[in-house]
Every structure is written in C-alpha cells, then in structure tokens.
Amino acid sequence: MPSNGDRTGNELVLERTFNAPVALVWKAWTQVEHLMAWWGPKHHPATEMTMDLTVGGRWRACLRSVEDGRLLWMNGIFHEIVPHQRLVFTFQWEEEGERGMETVVTVAFTEEEGSTRMVFRQVPFRSTTEREGHTEGWSSCFDRLQESALLCLPAGSPPIP
C-alpha cells in the first residue's frame, strides 16, 4: 500500500507494503537483473546499471526518457548493508547545480506476516521542487517494483537465486 509519508523540510520519506517476503524485496533492491525491471520512473526506465554491493562499493545507473530519449546518469556509494533489513547509500545525479547535489538514501525492510514494509528516506534536498520531483520519481519506481515479475511470483514458485 503506497504512502506519501513525510515530505516536509529537506527530507523525503515514503512507505510501502509489498505483498512479498522480505527476501524477495531485498533481491529486487540488490541484484542488478531485478533492479533493471523497476529502477526509474515509468517515463524514465533504467537502461544501464552497475553495482558493487559492498560497503564502499559504487553503483551507477542510466535512465532514458521515453518521450525524447534524453539520458540521465546517477551514481552513489554504499555505506551500510544489513541483508534483509537495511540499505544506506548516496544518490547523486551526474549534473551540475542542485540536481548534482549528493543525498543519502536509507531503505529499511521489515517482514510483517509474509509481506514487507519498506520505509524509504532521502535527505537532504535544497528545494521543495527537487524533493517533489524525487517523490514523483520514487513513487513511480515503487509502483513498478510492486508490479515486477519478481514480486508477482505465484505461491509455490521455486526460489529465485
């Protein structure tokens, strides 16, 4: 269930509950082949991604506009990785100015009776405009994640490696 959470000040907090066990939601966040299915909003899906899922490891991704083909590159570094519980990484657009400002993303996962509650936090933003742009973007990403094949596996399916 989507929730816009707290969007006050310089931080963005979004909460979602996915009808999937935490192990699957964790895989969706930590394996490139699954990230490619949902990373980027519907109108800017990911076309490339690399990731070194280690503390101090880097990630980099490219989104492509469906409307005009414009490429948007972003990157960051992993600061904390607690399997099935928590991811902390930096996020930075590869552009000059405010859009190039580094933010910190913290994603917490809690299993609740077979479902996964995810709390997503990104901070700081210098303007409401930037924060609201990320609110729209991440909300679209999480809609795509909920609809991804990984989270829509029928009961009794073999586990995904």
BAVEXSE-557390 format. One record per residue (C-alpha): residue in three letters; x, y, z. Coordinates in steps of 0.1 Angstrom, whole numbers, padded with zeros to 4 digits, always signed. Layout:
N
AlaXYZ/...
END
This chain:
161
Met+0000+0000+0000/Pro+0015+0033-0010/Ser+0020+0061+0015/Asn+0035+0095+0007/Gly+0048+0097+0043/Asp+0066+0128+0054/Arg+0076+0153+0027/Thr+0084+0183+0050/Gly+0116+0203+0051/Asn+0146+0189+0033/Glu+0137+0152+0035/Leu+0116+0127+0017/Val+0100+0097+0035/Leu+0079+0071+0016/Glu+0064+0039+0030/Arg+0052+0009+0011/Thr+0040-0025+0020/Phe+0047-0052-0006/Asn+0028-0084-0008/Ala+0061-0104-0009/Pro+0085-0118+0017/Val+0114-0096+0026/Ala+0139-0119+0009/Leu+0123-0111-0025/Val+0121-0074-0019/Trp+0158-0075-0008/Lys+0167-0092-0041/Ala+0148-0066-0060/Trp+0169-0039-0044/Thr+0203-0057-0045/Gln+0205-0077-0078/Val+0210-0057-0110/Glu+0189-0081-0131/His+0159-0074-0108/Leu+0167-0036-0103/Met+0165-0032-0141/Ala+0129-0042-0140/Trp+0118-0013-0118/Trp+0145+0013-0114/Gly+0135+0046-0128/Pro+0100+0061-0131/Lys+0077+0047-0157/His+0086+0076-0181/His+0124+0072-0175/Pro+0132+0035-0171/Ala+0167+0023-0164/Thr+0187+0012-0195/Glu+0221+0005-0177/Met+0232-0003-0142/Thr+0263-0015-0125/Met+0266-0022-0088/Asp+0293-0034-0063/Leu+0271-0043-0033/Thr+0298-0039-0007/Val+0303-0012+0019/Gly+0323+0014+0000/Gly+0312-0001-0033/Arg+0298+0021-0061/Trp+0267+0019-0081/Arg+0258+0037-0113/Ala+0227+0038-0135/Cys+0213+0055-0165/Leu+0176+0064-0171/Arg+0163+0071-0206/Ser+0133+0094-0213/Val+0106+0076-0232/Glu+0095+0110-0246/Asp+0127+0124-0261/Gly+0155+0098-0254/Arg+0174+0120-0230/Leu+0198+0101-0208/Leu+0200+0108-0171/Trp+0230+0093-0152/Met+0232+0089-0115/Asn+0256+0072-0091/Gly+0265+0066-0055/Ile+0283+0047-0028/Phe+0270+0020-0004/His+0276+0030+0032/Glu+0256+0003+0051/Ile+0243-0031+0040/Val+0224-0053+0065/Pro+0208-0081+0045/His+0170-0082+0046/Gln+0170-0052+0069/Arg+0187-0020+0057/Leu+0205-0003+0028/Val+0222+0031+0031/Phe+0237+0047+0000/Thr+0244+0080-0015/Phe+0225+0093-0046/Gln+0238+0119-0069/Trp+0227+0130-0104/Glu+0257+0135-0127/Glu+0247+0171-0135/Glu+0259+0204-0122/Gly+0240+0225-0097/Glu+0213+0215-0074/Arg+0205+0183-0093/Gly+0241+0172-0088/Met+0239+0176-0050/Glu+0246+0143-0031/Thr+0218+0129-0010/Val+0217+0099+0014/Val+0191+0072+0009/Thr+0182+0049+0037/Val+0159+0019+0030/Ala+0146-0002+0059/Phe+0128-0035+0054/Thr+0106-0053+0079/Glu+0088-0085+0073/Glu+0052-0085+0086/Glu+0033-0117+0082/Gly+0047-0126+0048/Ser+0046-0090+0035/Thr+0074-0065+0036/Arg+0071-0030+0050/Met+0096-0007+0034/Val+0105+0027+0047/Phe+0125+0049+0022/Arg+0142+0081+0033/Gln+0162+0105+0012/Val+0179+0136+0026/Pro+0188+0165+0022/Phe+0171+0184-0006/Arg+0178+0221-0011/Ser+0144+0229-0025/Thr+0108+0217-0024/Thr+0109+0214-0062/Glu+0138+0188-0061/Arg+0122+0169-0032/Glu+0088+0168-0050/Gly+0105+0156-0082/His+0120+0127-0063/Thr+0087+0120-0046/Glu+0071+0115-0080/Gly+0100+0096-0094/Trp+0104+0071-0065/Ser+0067+0066-0062/Ser+0066+0056-0098/Cys+0096+0033-0092/Phe+0079+0016-0063/Asp+0047+0011-0084/Arg+0069-0006-0110/Leu+0085-0027-0082/Gln+0051-0039-0069/Glu+0042-0049-0105/Ser+0076-0066-0112/Ala+0077-0102-0121/Leu+0098-0110-0090/Leu+0072-0098-0066/Cys+0043-0112-0086/Leu+0055-0149-0084/Pro+0027-0173-0078/Ala+0027-0191-0044/Gly+0048-0223-0045/Ser+0072-0210-0072/Pro+0108-0221-0069/Pro+0130-0196-0051/Ile+0149-0171-0073/Pro+0187-0173-0067/
END
